[in-house]
Amino acid sequence: MQMPKPDPAVLAAKDRVRERLEEVLPKDAVISDPVEARVYECDALTAYKCPPMLAVLPSSTEEVAAVLKICHEEGVPVVPRGSGTSLAGGALPTADSVILGVARMNRVLETDYDNRFIRVQSGRTNLSVTGAVEADGFFYAPDPSSQLACAIAGNVAMNSGGAHCLKYGVTTNNLLGVTMVLMDGTVIELGGAHLDAGGLDLLGVVCGSEGQLGVVTEATLRILHKPEGARPVLMGFDTNEAAGACVADIIRAGVLPVAIEFMDRPCIEACEAFAGAGYPMCEALLIVEVEGSEAEIAAQLEKILQIARRHDPVELREAKDADEAGRIWLGRKSAFGAMGQINDYMCLDGTIPVSALPEVLRRIGEMSDQFGLKVANVFHAGDGNMHPLILFDANMPGQLELCEEFGAEILKLCVEVGGCLTGEHGVGVEKRDLMGVQYAPKDLEAQMAVKDVFDPAWLLNPAKVFPLDVSGARRTASAPADAAA
């Protein structure tokens, strides 16, 4: 993977930029020591690393605006960073960039139960949003697997989802408004504490824009009443294809579970060894959860179990109490940590039509044999958001490159069957050079034209999303006009 060469002029101005930043931020909020800055050299896609020129940790919208204004005047690229949990390299620095971390911006600013919203600073972690309201019977629906650590800033940037997105949607369906700072330091408000704002859907443009348009500092989020009850059922199958067909049939029948999660044998074995959740050793597992009143739960599960039995399951286990429900979910919630204990892996994020699950799982298995690399599948099956984990040995020369080639073929397959390159991890650097597989040149041009409006100098989150040849040309073309300004 290529990264742009650092700008020598920017690197030469490091001391001046640092001094200017220290004038608007507390001294401990500017990190210039190379050893300390190395903490920010990568995110959760650890295969790629590059220490930044500097890192800053502002505590308010005003401080973010001051930082961006200085960097804009100095021509310094800025890489926004939430908690660094991106699996697509979304917060990977360049050598001449300033990392702008929002970790210190973690306060709850407003809670309104009558109108069902909460306003938080964007550095607040996903799970702690629910933590702030659950005592009053509310919760925040999006629940990515990294929810204990990931920040709302990154959730907005990547339009994150989670296990319960089948019923409640992803971040964009639960985001009411943002405060965002543009690259020149201008502060704007989009949306607010109401259902829909008039005019252009700029909030929809920002959610999922991967830090290309501005830095989100505050978010107004929809909160919901906790359901009366919820119950998961565990289903085991002899083949991945049978499990995939069962998912397709559940969706086709018009039943709407709150979650449908899929795990294959390599993932089941790793999770069982790691968490001891009591999973059966079969080829594929589904965790299907429904919620509502006892009568609603019973009616939904009856339909789901009828469908499952048509696919000859080797095990059907309905949770009888909260402890058993917790154990059913334990392994799934531990999946990524469990796989990390046994191998290096690359976690992909392609999305496909649910009806294509059986075919795609079969073809991934064939590719695994072709490339000689094992794959563990764990994903949000209900909305077709796949997370194949390709296992490789990072210490063996050539294995990373082979893993990347394999991953690219899986993502191309997702597009081929009518899906897309990403569901919730974003494009980042990981899928940047595959954008031409999904989008025609005119489509990419339209997307880049939007960035031109928000960030004319192309200083925000460089080397992400768009192929380097087109984004590099865009930034070079903008430089003379910015210099003249």
Secondary structure, 3 states (H helix, E strand, C coil): CCCCCCCHHHHHCHHHHHHHHHHHCCHHHEECCHHHHHHHCCCCCCCCCCCCCEEECCCCHHHHHHHHHHHHHHCCCEEEECCCCCCCCCCCCCCCCEEEECCCCCCEEEEECCCCEEEEECCCEHHHHHHHHHHHCEECCCECCCCCCCEHHHHHHHCCCECCHHHHCCHHHCEEEEEEECCCCCEEEEECCCCCCCCCCHHHHHCCCCCCCCEEEEEEEECEECCCCEEEEEEEECCHHHHHHHHHHHHHCCCCCCEEEEEEHHHHHHHHHHHCCCCCCCCEEEEEEEECCHHHHHHHHHHHHHHHHCCCCCEEEECCCHHHHHHHHHHHHCHHHHHHHHCEEEECCEECCHHHHHHHHHHHHHHHHHHCCCEEEEEEHHHCEECEEEEECCCCCCHHHHHHHHHHHHHHHHHHCCCECCCCCCCCCCCHHHHHHHCCHHHHHHHHHHHHHHCCCCCECCCCCCCHHHHHHHHHHHHHHHHHC
